[in-house]
Amino acid sequence: MPRCLTPLPVFVFALVAACAPGREGRSPARPLLVIAGFRAPESVLHDPEQDVYFVSNISGGSSDKDGDGFISRVRPDGTVDSLGFVRGGRDGTTLHAPKGMALVGDTLWVTDIDAIRGFDRRNGLPLATIAVPGSGFLNDLVVGPDGMLHATDSGFREAADGSGRAAIYRVAPGHRPERVLDDVPAPNGLARTADGRGFLIASFGDDAIREWRPLDGTVMVRGHGPGRHDGLVVLEDGRVVASSWTDSALVTVGPAGAVTLVTGVPSPADVGLDRGRGRFLVPLLQADRVEVWAVPPAP
């Protein structure tokens, strides 16, 4: 996990993707954009209404309550519109080590160790904080089929009272958090299934991608990948794509096995998706940059 980092200048390298997607459904050998100057970027989220990318920056230690976290706002051409769009310690903001993000109405929600914090998606001002008792390493964040926020706790760090463990939490009406799933090793990435009725869970603790159906409580293995999976997205054609620290790659995972789509992406964290442009948004946590890759067509 990240260490304390030295600030870097912000550079944007636009690479011309002159070559078409390669054989076997892979992306071109180079990213479309490389955006540097972040500090342990963990997640990228496309806001289609404003057409901007939000980037969560852990900045210090991934479990340190140091008030040093921030969220950047980036334009699709790679221009960093606001490096500290949301910044801990400014405007009454508390933000330590932000990771997964989700949009609900005009609120940008983000996980932050043992809390979920809400900010105005337009001006970055703080709106709400939901403490999650018993959590110690909240990670990804998704809106569930019931319209409620769901967050993974990867269990990498115990809560202050010693109760933290790998789990998935749901924020019930009234901002009331409840633990709704245990027994998945190091749950990390979380995504809705293609039919919208369940969840897919990427585990950092083994090589499985699991499907969870909350209505009947079933959890089943959907497929196996290289392992140490972090981010997870579902494409329009139904392909399930996970980022893998083991292979420094983005891979599709299904019953037939794993297929590599993008290689050469070290420490790929919570990958995002710009559906309109057909782009993967890949934060490279230990490299302090975000890379934008073309989504290859289905085979």
Residue pairs with C-beta under 8 A, 6 or more apart in sequence:
1 61
1 62
1 63
1 156
2 40
2 58
2 60
2 61
2 62
2 285
2 286
3 61
4 60
4 61
5 39
5 40
5 59
5 60
5 288
7 39
8 36
8 37
8 38
8 39
8 288
9 36
9 37
10 35
10 36
10 37
10 80
10 83
11 35
11 36
11 37
12 33
12 34
12 35
12 36
12 78
12 79
12 80
13 33
13 34
13 35
13 36
13 78
14 32
14 33
14 77
14 78
15 30
15 31
15 32
15 33
15 34
17 28
17 30
17 32
17 294
19 28
19 29
20 28
21 27
21 28
21 294
21 296
21 297
22 28
22 29
22 296
24 259
24 299
25 259
25 261
25 296
25 297
25 298
25 299
26 260
26 261
26 262
26 263
26 296
27 261
27 262
27 280
27 293
27 294
27 295
27 296
28 293
28 294
31 282
31 291
31 292
31 293
32 279
32 292
32 293
32 294
33 77
33 78
33 290
33 291
33 292
34 289
34 290
34 291
34 292
35 74
35 78
35 80
35 289
35 290
35 291
35 292
36 288
36 289
37 80
37 83
37 288
37 289
38 55
38 57
38 72
38 283
38 288
38 289
38 290
39 57
39 58
39 59
39 70
39 288
40 57
40 58
40 59
40 60
40 62
40 285
40 286
40 288
41 55
41 56
41 57
41 58
41 72
41 269
41 283
41 284
41 285
41 288
41 289
41 290
42 56
42 57
42 58
42 62
42 98
42 99
42 100
42 269
42 270
42 283
42 285
43 55
43 56
43 98
43 99
43 100
43 101
43 140
43 231
43 269
43 270
43 272
43 283
44 53
44 54
44 55
44 56
44 270
44 271
44 272
44 281
44 282
44 283
44 290
45 53
45 54
45 101
45 102
45 103
45 108
45 272
45 281
46 52
46 53
46 272
46 273
46 274
46 275
46 281
47 53
47 54
47 103
47 108
47 121
48 275
48 276
50 121
50 122
51 75
51 76
52 73
52 74
52 75
52 76
52 81
53 73
53 74
53 75
53 76
53 272
53 274
53 281
53 290
54 71
54 72
54 73
54 74
54 85
54 101
54 108
55 71
55 72
55 73
55 74
55 283
55 290
56 69
56 71
56 98
56 99
56 100
56 101
56 110
56 270
57 69
57 70
57 71
57 72
57 98
58 69
58 97
58 98
58 99
58 285
59 66
59 68
59 69
59 70
59 97
60 66
60 68
60 69
60 96
60 97
61 97
62 97
62 99
62 137
62 156
63 97
63 113
63 136
63 137
63 156
63 157
64 96
64 97
65 96
65 97
65 113
66 88
66 96
66 97
67 88
67 89
67 94
67 95
67 96
68 88
68 89
68 96
69 88
69 95
69 96
69 97
69 98
69 112
70 83
70 84
70 85
70 86
70 87
70 88
70 95
70 98
71 84
71 85
71 86
71 87
71 95
71 98
71 101
71 108
71 110
71 119
71 124
72 80
72 82
72 83
72 84
72 85
73 80
73 81
73 82
73 85
73 124
74 80
74 81
74 290
75 81
76 274
76 277
78 292
82 124
84 90
85 124
86 93
86 95
86 98
86 108
86 119
86 124
86 126
87 93
87 95
88 94
88 95
88 96
91 124
91 125
91 126
92 126
93 119
93 125
93 126
94 112
94 117
94 126
94 129
95 110
95 112
95 117
96 112
96 113
97 112
97 113
98 110
98 111
98 112
98 117
99 110
99 111
99 112
99 138
99 139
99 140
99 141
99 270
100 110
100 111
100 138
100 139
100 140
100 141
100 142
100 151
100 152
100 190
100 270
101 108
101 109
101 110
101 111
101 141
102 108
102 109
102 141
102 142
102 143
102 149
103 109
103 121
103 143
104 143
104 149
106 120
106 121
106 122
107 118
107 119
107 120
107 121
107 127
107 128
108 118
108 119
108 120
108 121
109 116
109 117
109 118
109 119
109 141
109 149
110 116
110 117
110 118
110 119
110 141
111 138
111 139
111 140
111 141
111 151
112 138
113 135
113 136
113 137
113 138
114 131
114 132
114 133
114 135
114 136
114 138
114 159
114 160
114 164
115 129
115 130
115 131
115 132
115 138
116 129
116 130
116 132
116 138
116 141
116 149
116 151
116 171
116 177
117 126
117 128
117 129
117 130
118 126
118 127
118 128
118 129
118 130
119 125
119 126
119 127
120 127
128 175
130 171
130 175
130 177
131 177
132 138
132 151
132 153
132 169
132 177
133 159
133 161
133 163
133 177
134 159
134 161
134 163
134 164
134 165
134 167
134 179
135 151
135 153
135 159
135 164
135 167
135 169
135 177
136 153
136 155
136 156
136 157
136 158
136 159
136 160
136 164
136 165
137 153
137 154
137 155
137 156
137 157
137 164
138 151
138 152
138 153
138 169
139 151
139 152
139 153
139 154
139 187
139 188
139 189
139 270
140 151
140 152
140 188
140 189
140 190
140 231
140 232
140 270
141 149
141 150
141 151
141 152
141 190
142 149
142 150
142 151
142 190
142 191
142 192
142 199
143 149
143 150
143 192
144 150
144 170
144 192
144 199
144 214
145 192
145 196
145 197
145 198
145 214
146 214
148 170
148 171
148 172
148 173
149 170
149 171
150 168
150 169
150 170
150 171
150 180
150 190
150 199
151 168
151 169
151 171
151 190
152 167
152 168
152 187
152 188
152 189
152 190
152 201
153 164
153 165
153 166
153 167
153 168
153 169
153 187
154 166
154 186
154 187
154 188
154 204
155 164
155 165
155 166
155 167
155 186
155 187
156 186
157 164
158 164
158 165
165 182
166 182
166 183
166 184
166 185
166 186
166 187
166 205
167 179
167 181
167 182
167 187
168 179
168 180
168 181
168 184
168 187
168 190
168 199
168 201
168 212
169 177
169 178
169 179
169 180
170 177
170 178
170 180
171 177
172 178
180 214
181 187
181 212
181 219
183 219
184 201
184 203
184 210
184 212
184 219
185 203
185 204
185 205
185 206
186 203
186 204
186 205
186 206
187 201
187 202
187 203
187 204
188 201
188 202
188 203
188 204
188 229
188 230
188 231
188 232
189 200
189 201
189 202
189 229
189 230
189 231
189 232
189 242
189 243
189 270
190 199
190 200
190 201
190 202
190 232
191 199
191 200
191 202
191 232
191 233
191 234
191 240
192 198
192 199
192 200
192 234
193 199
193 200
193 211
193 234
194 234
194 238
197 213
197 215
198 211
198 212
198 213
198 214
198 215
199 211
199 212
199 214
200 209
200 210
200 211
200 212
200 222
200 232
200 234
200 240
201 209
201 210
201 211
201 212
201 232
202 209
202 229
202 230
202 231
202 232
202 242
202 243
203 209
203 210
203 229
204 228
204 229
204 230
204 245
206 227
207 224
207 225
207 226
207 227
207 229
207 246
208 221
208 222
208 223
208 224
208 225
209 221
209 222
209 223
209 224
209 225
209 229
209 232
209 240
209 242
209 253
210 219
210 220
210 221
210 222
211 219
211 220
211 221
211 222
212 218
212 219
213 219
222 240
222 253
222 254
222 255
223 240
223 253
223 254
223 255
223 256
223 257
223 258
224 253
224 257
224 258
225 242
225 244
225 251
225 253
225 258
226 244
226 246
226 247
226 249
226 251
226 258
227 244
227 245
227 246
228 244
228 245
228 246
229 242
229 243
229 244
229 245
230 242
230 243
230 244
230 245
230 268
230 269
230 270
230 271
231 242
231 243
231 268
231 269
231 270
231 271
231 272
231 282
232 240
232 241
232 242
232 243
232 271
233 240
233 241
233 271
233 272
233 273
233 280
234 240
234 241
235 241
235 273
235 295
235 298
236 275
237 298
239 252
239 254
239 298
240 252
240 253
240 254
241 250
241 251
241 252
241 253
241 261
241 271
241 280
242 250
242 251
242 253
243 249
243 250
243 265
243 268
243 269
243 270
243 271
243 282
244 250
244 251
244 268
245 267
245 268
247 260
247 263
248 263
248 264
248 265
248 266
248 267
248 268
249 260
249 261
249 262
249 263
249 264
249 265
249 268
250 260
250 261
250 262
250 265
250 268
250 271
250 280
250 282
250 293
251 258
251 259
251 260
251 261
252 258
252 259
252 261
259 299
261 295
261 296
262 280
262 282
262 293
265 282
265 284
265 291
265 293
266 284
266 286
266 287
267 284
267 285
267 286
267 287
268 282
268 283
268 284
268 285
269 283
269 284
269 285
270 283
271 280
271 281
271 282
271 283
272 280
272 281
272 282
272 283
273 279
273 280
273 281
273 295
274 281
274 292
278 294
278 295
279 292
279 293
279 294
279 295
280 292
280 293
280 294
280 295
281 290
281 292
282 290
282 291
282 292
282 293
283 290
284 290
284 291
